[in-house]
Amino acid sequence: MSKQKFRYLIISIIECILFPILLPLITFGAIIARFFVRKNKTPSLVWGEAPIINNVYWSNCMKEAGFNSETFTDSYCYLINQRNEYDRVIQDEYLFIPLFLKYYFAFIDSLFKYNIYFISFNGYFLWRTILRNFESFFLKLANKKIVIIPFGCDSYSYKNVRSVSLIHGLNSSLPLAAMNQSQISNRVDHWCAKADVVIPGFMGPDGFGRWDVLVPSPLIIDLKQWHVSQRNSQANGTSGVVKITHAPNFRGFKGSEFIIEAVKKLQEEGLKVELNLLEKLKNYEVKKILQQDTDILVEQIIFTGHALNGLEGLACGLPVLSNLEDDSYTRHLRRWSFLDECPIVSTCPENLLQNMRSLILNPELRVNLGEAGRVYVEKYHGFEAGQYLFKEVINYLHGNRESLINMYHPILGEYPNRTPKVCHPLKNNKIQTSNS
């Protein structure tokens, strides 16, 4: 038996011994929080416990809007983030208490401090304990509201994924999750039943069966920190070098091997093109390269949708390539939301070479897409857009709004029509040619 498994066994035995104490203790704490904790007019928000940078951006966005909003996470990714970006990290709290007991302390502490929990399908801190199946019960008993936003590993049950290519990408990068897919699927079903709001974004078709807000992505970034690139390169692969950037966290999931191979083929054709392959860099280092040394960003070409890096590229005024090919993931987002306004170039392994070549040879197209990208991010993914989304979610939670389902409807929704639609030269996110 490995040391890790032995340690887990010992912790499980201790938790089982403490179970008769922990269960009534947290139950009593939840009742006290429900009836005796003073409720402020402005709700207190917590974002956790997953240490993803998205939680930081969402929390800062709502802080700026005047809310008491904090991240409370289990550690943070020190390879790409910095400790001062996060508010509360459980490892820094409750000194001299073993980590496995800190999860209980953090949960009870939170009952007396926060009103609305923005969490993933993992749940909050109790998901790491033997009381994981009681967590939603405790939160409801304490009269807390629950908003679920997945990030990937928390909710991908591979057997429920529609795209076989995505299943392969997931198995390439995260094979262990395939062995836990029943547990993951059960968690998804549980929280879909117990949460007050679920916002899955592009992931919605992959086994959730529920979305309360139909939005391609609820991700936001601080546009004050992301500026349009001043590179303004008119290089076309002949007159000068075109810089392509790709920043994978998981190569198999992102399709990195196809991107590396495509650049080699373009170079063999005689085009002057260079690849910036960014891995295990701090966020500020990635930002510097996007803003100063990039002409084209290839985000990912297997998963249907885009992630945070795609938004970062758009915010820098860059043309962005990402996979939007599969209609079963995108058609509903075009019809009932704002995906048609997105200027990302839909790219998969089969059309990657063609799309890259088109953008390399046409600097004017790169400029047009870059300008539209910045406008799109400002409209739908900046702090103002995030504040609109989460304020309306909070209004719904307080009973001041009947439904969230048509928030971004191109006809019925208020927000998409506040400003003119984002115009760009793509159709269904595809580059138009004379033969199109």
Summary of the structure (lengths in Angstrom):
residues: 436
radius of gyration: 22.7
end to end distance: 61.3
largest distance: 73.9
contacts: 1433
relative contact order: 0.10
helix: 48%
strand: 11%
